[in-house]
Every structure is written in C-alpha cells, then in structure tokens.
Amino acid sequence: DSFLVLSFQTPLKKTNALIAQMGITFVNAYVPSALCCPSRASILTGKYPHNHHVVNNTLEGNCSSKLWQKIQEPYTFPALLKAMCGYQTFFAGKYLNEYGAEDAGGVGHVPPGWSFWYALEKNSKYYNYTLSVNGKARRHGENYSVDYLTDVLANMSLDFLEYKSNFEPFFMMIATPAPHSPWTPAPQYTKSFQNVSAPRNSNFNIHGKNKHWLIRQAKTPMSNSSIQFLDDAYRKRWQTLLSVDDLIEKLVKKLEMNGELDNTYIFYTSDNGFHTGQFSLPIDKRQLYEFDIKVPLLVRGPGIKPNQTNKMLVANIDLGPTILDIAGYDLNKTQMDGMSLLPLLRGDKNVTWRSDFLVEYQGEGYNGSDPTCPGLGPGVTHCFPDCVCEDSYNNTYACVRTLSASWDLQYCEFDDREVFVEVYNLTADPHQINNIAKTIDQEILEKMNYRLMMLQSCSGATCRTPGVFDPG
C-alpha cells in the first residue's frame, strides 16, 4: 500500500512512462517486514525491524509510540537531511499507522526533520480524515473536489514546489494511502478495469500444504463470496491508483516547468506487497512469501540511463542511505543497516553487492480467542467471515532471502512451539508451492540457519557482511 503497488500489467501508465522508462526498474526490491508501520519505520531509519523495534501496527508494537519518537525519530534520514545537509523537507500523506494517537502526543507532534508537515492522523482514508498541518489539526469531509486525499496530497505538493526557497535543495516524501483499503476510487474512475480480476497464478486458491499452521488453516477452495471479494478489492485498488498516476504526472510536469526535473531524483516504491487468494488467503499481507515482501522500485534522475532494469537484491532499508549519499552525507556517521544504491543507479561496473537480506515479522494477535472463530484457539486476529485468519500471535518468523548467481532461495524459521521451518527454491518453484525443508541438503540448511542467526543480531555494518552464497 501507500507508496504504491505496481503489477506487471499496470494501471500506472504515466508513472511507467515518466519514471520507469526514463530511469531504472529494480526487479528484486523487497521489504524486511510486509506491514505498513514496521516497513515505513525501516524506510525512515534505514534499519531492520530488530533495530528500530517497530514490530507491528500497534502503539504497543512501537508504532509511532513515545519510545519511537525519542529513540528513532531524531535519526531518520529526513532529520539528517535537514539538520546536516541544509535541505528543506516536505512530508504529505500517511506517516505511521498510530500517528496522532492521544497517548503519543496527538497531531500536535511534528517529528524532527520536517520543514513542512501534512500528515494523516492514523491509518489510510480517502475522505473524512484529519491532517496535521504543521501540528494543527485540519478536518476534511467528503466532497470530492476539495477532500479526496490523493488529490489533496497532489495539490499540497505542487504548492510546495511553487513556493519553496530556491536557495536550498529540497526533499519531498509523498505517501499516498492508495491503494490501501478502504479502496475508495475517485468518482471518474469507478467504472475502470471492469474486466480485471486478481491474477490466477499456480498458487491461487490452493491448499498451503507443508506450510505454517496459519496458512494451512485457510479454507480450500475459497467460498464464492471470498473470491468475489478479493477480485473486487483488486479492481478497486487499481482504480485508486489512477489518481496516484495523475499525481505523478502533475509532479513531473511541475518539476519540468520549474527547470528542476533533470536535477531531481524521483523514487517510487511501496511499503509492502499484498496477496489476493494465494494459498487460499483472501486478502492481506504480513506473510513471508514473495507476493507480500516484494515491492516496486523505480528511480529516475541525474546520471541514471533510461529504460534499465537491475536484478540486484535491494531493500527498503537502502532508501535512506541512498538519499543521504546523494546529498553528500558520510554514511559512516549513521547507524543504518542498508546500503547506498547510488553505485547501481550510476551503473558502476565493479560493484560488490549483497546476496541476501533478512525478513522478520512479529505476529499481531492477543491471548484471547476470536468469539466468531472459537475453533481456532487463542491468539488469532484479522479473521474473515469464514474464519480464515490472516494473522496470529505466533505468526512470528524470520527468513533469509538469498539471491545470487547460483541460488534463489528462501529459508524461514517460526518462533513457535514446533519451530516450523519453510524453505523454497525459487528457481524451480517461483510460486513457493513446495516447502523443501525436509529434502534440501543438510549442509545448506545449516549454513542458512547460521546466516539467519547472524542477521537477526546484526546492526549497521554487520548487516552488510557477505552472505552464504556471496562470491568467495
């Protein structure tokens, strides 16, 4: 959601033409945690969740909590850009899911590092929301022409570009909630994509055998109502993206008019993927599979040749270091776990790059049981009408995702009583249907297990040490 989701047959025609075709597409871009708040925290801090300690979307999970504000916020990359590099900084859109919570300072709290602050209170909305405008609450209603959030964000962004100072460099972060639920499209787009439905890949609506119990509990085949619901959600998500596509076009045109386009880097990405029916899970994210952890990443800007694709393994923890690197800040002064993408953007020839990274998630859920689904026992949450639950207390896992010249693997361990293990060879099985934990070479398992322990305790430079399958 939020920074957007891109599928191969894309509703984002203008974005594709103005960013992808004018720059570079990273085809292997990932998030270490497929959930809004931990993922956004990783983007802002350049750190893995075990280092920024935002583990889920709740205040208790450190999402926009007082602790986050005190320990992490002062060291986000925008804070460094403003304080150390003299940038004027602009934020508009969804910040963190619990932003504006009474217990955490309300909308009066403006995080350090932002010269202009237009942040949505709490989670995704399109109408009837409150914005913190530099710390003052501004209510919006449901009149399309003045309140539709994607368009409001576009207009605020254009205003900033019009009136900002021309004597300081600028950084903008525009975080549209679209295509996050409630998937409310602009009125002119409600009839678009009538014949589009969710992709029917080989893992669609099948039983997730040999998988963690949470995946196994999904009802297969799905009910007709679930299938209709997920197809409908897929369409509406695309419809909401048409307004995002308009926003991108307006921004690029404005930069061009200002004579600033050739001197500006534009990054386009998302905070997580999303599933619609894979392994019979109707809709959500927060699982360890490709469809949830993989995101788009498109970049255009100075020194980037047009129409390129890059296959290197990159993650959202790399965005902060990259932007600081562009601004000329010494990355050794930060505590960031990610790496600067600048050498890849410039097309440097002899770049040594990572062959793996860490995926980690701490399940949401509470110790009580869901009254509508008593059969599933305690700890489940986000349950659908037919008692298919999307998360649970012990849906807590960590994975090494490896991509090298010779290997395309994922190794995962669950922190539960069965210490369940899932391993996939994505070369042979791109849709992750067959868990090969029981049949893979024991030596590889041991190496991956050791690497996982290393990454789970890494910090800063130790997160960038060579993986099991790095050359040499």
Secondary structure, 3 states (H helix, E strand, C coil): CCCCCCCCCCCCHHHHHHHHCCCEEECCEECCCCCHHHHHHHHHHCCCHHHHCCCCCCCCCCCCCHHHHHHCHHHCHHHHHHHHHCCEEEEEEECCCCCCCHHHCHHHCCCCCCCEEEEECCCCCCCCCEEEECCEEEECCCCHHHHCHHHHHHHHHHHHHHHCCCCCCEEEEEECCCCCCCCCCCHHHCCCCCCCCCCCCCCECCCCCCCCHHHHCCCCCCCHHHHHHHHHHHHHHHHHHHHHHHHHHHHHHHHHHCCCHHHCCEEEECCCCCEECECCCCEECCCCCHHHHEECEEEECCCCCCCEEECCCEEHHHHHHHHHHHCCCCHHHCCCCCCCCHHHHHCCCCCCCCCEEEEEECCCCCCCECCCCHHHCECEEEECCCCCEEEECCCCEEEEEEECCCCEEEEEEECCCCCCEEEEECCCCCCCCCCCCCCCCHHHHHHHHHHHHHHHCCCHHHHHCCCCCCCC
